[in-house]
Amino acid sequence: MTPNVGGADRIIRIILGVVLLALVFLSPATLGGGALYWVALIAGLAMLLTGLFRFCGLYALLGINTCPTK
């Protein structure tokens, strides 16, 4: 798995992932506890993990690469 998430994209993903997970765990009543809760949980985990591992499967499928060339 070659990295395909870089720079600003990576920072934005990590920040959004942390914010979504904070919403899920710190104030679940805000999300209603239903489908929105689960969507926020899954999206938060996906954003955080793709930011940390610098690899996005969807980017790979679409041929997108935001990493600078070396």
N, C-alpha and C positions, 0 to 999 in steps of 0.2 A: 504494500500500500504506500504509494508515494504521496507526500503531502500535497493537497490541492486547495487548502484554505490558508490564506496568509494575511499578515498585516492587520489593517483596520477591520477586515472581515472577521478575523479571529477574535479581536477585542470586543467587537459588537456582539458576536455570538456568546462569548463568555458572560458579558454583562447582562444580556437578555436572559440567558439561562439562569443566572443567579437571581435575577429579579422575579422570574416566573416561579422558581422553586421557593423563593421567600414568600411569595403570595400563597402558594399551596400550603406551606408548613406553618406560617405565622398567622395567617388569617383565612382559614378554609371557609369560614362563613361568608366571606366576600364573594367567593366563587359559587356558592350555593350547594356545594357538595354533590352535584350531579355531573353531567357530561362535561361541563366547563372545567370542573376540577380535574378530571382525568386528561382532558386536552392540554391544560396548562402544565400538568405534571409530566406528560410525555414530551411535549414541546420543550419544556425547560431542560429535561434530561438530554434530549437530542441536541439542543443548542449548546449546552455545556460540554457534552462529550465530543461533539464535532470541533468545538473550539479548542479543547485541550489536546485532542489527538491530531488536529490539523488535517483531518480527512473527512470528506463528506461524500457519501455514496451517491446522492443525487447529483452532485457536481460531476462525479466520475461518469455517471450515465449520460449526462448532457454534454460532457466534454469541456466543462468550465474549470479553469484553474486561476485562482487569484494569488498564488504564490509567485514571488519574483523569480525570474530565471537566474540560474547561477552560472 
